[in-house]
Amino acid sequence: MGNTESVVVQKRLARFRPEERPMVEGVFDRLQAGAGGPSGAPGKTPAVKTLTLEMLQSSMGSLAPHPMVRRVYQCMCSIDPELAAPEASRKSSNSAASGVGKEQLVIFLADILRGTAEERAPLVMVMSQSRAGAAMVVTCDQVAEFLQDLISAVVQILVHRGRLQGWKPDRMGDSALGVKLLAEQMCSELKPSDQGGCDVSCLEDWIFRAPQVSLYLEMLVAEGLHLSLSSRLASPLLPPCRETSWKELSCLLDLLTLMFLAPQLPDGYSAPWKLVFSTRLHGESFTRMVTGLTKHGPTLLLIKDTKRHVFGGFASYTWKVKPQFQGDSRCFLFTVFPRLRVYTATGYNQHFMYLNQNQQTMPNGLGMGGQHGYFGLWLDSNFGCGHSRARPKCTTFGSPQLSGEEDFTLDSMEVWAVGKPLEAEEEGEGKKSILDVDPEVQAIMEMAGKTLHSQGLREPEEDQE
């Protein structure tokens, strides 16, 4: 099988920092020593020079379901150290019997933790196959099954490592259903051939466009093999949750929905999430809901209708009660069940947010997208009913009908505060002239010989000491 001094392996090791390379090379011996080799005696140096499935299971078993561990092992076995890629011949179907060599393990670690989409695609191809082999094409269903195992492992890691950030899975939605929904959403990014198959180039394109695949694989391998690399920044998959009364709450969110929605929020929305309204805690009161909306900055709305559809919207600004549209293009609509999807602004109009109450001539209620009487998401001020109208799509967000029926009946609702108000919103910076906000613009205009007509008309600001 060779040794770790081969050119291929040395090139892979060069991707890691000098202080990390001994740790990467040491994984092989540590796995063997931890399993105790064939005799099963811990601490005894094994005679074999390969890793077995049982050895890998002993390291990863508490953090990943057995099917995912088997997929990882199958992938390691398929790597040809001479080609630094899974073997393209049928002999790889028998490679699992001979175990994983040190070179194979190092190449696997380098490609998963430091590889490109091109290098990871063949590995995902092998892990998506139900049995060891060298198929050149996999189906979308096979990829979905691989993703379900991978996502289940990620959730298991979050729970086992205590990285729930204040969330309580036992008071939240069904994670098993969430795993299937998130896997389906990620698979929707695939672009299979007309025959429905996914070859390596298809998977490469998908991995490049769906960064969660690489993120989840890196987390599984680093955590499962206890490989703490100084250059690996473990970004939290869940936003922090604070000041939420879990005792009486049965939350519409689940961990997987959080993992999907949190990255959709614009950069800078990193404040802890806080539940500010729930029909299950505060009753079906439009006035009480408005209080939660208008005092807590950007918010995420979740609605469940009586047809079991779950959907909602993200509001990028603090809601204000007024008969005009508000918000900006960072707002979006989304669905959770029966499918996880996000629908962002199309640019067609600026009807992002609408909130009105106690008016005689204008509609009273909460709306996002579309227009009066034809909102992408509308909740009437009577609170028990609403609508989601899109024929064929909402003009503002390009979303289809979100609810089970066009005119829906509310089952439950939650409002989560997800960030602090923007500085422009708090300080009125958005009303300043561009000449005040960016002095470089003023200098460029002067150099270009442009006359600054407003310069003498605007009152000078007081100097700030």
Helices and strands as residue ranges (DSSP letters): H 7-13, H 21-35, G 37-39, H 53-60, H 66-78, E 79-80, E 85-86, G 90-94, H 95-98, H 102-114, H 117-127, E 138-139, H 140-160, G 169-171, H 175-187, E 197-198, H 200-209, H 211-224, H 255-261, G 262-264, E 274-278, H 279-282, H 286-293, E 299-305, E 310-315, E 322-326, E 332-337, E 341-344, E 353-356, E 365-371, E 374-380, E 385-387, E 407-417, H 423-427, G 429-431, H 434-437, H 439-447
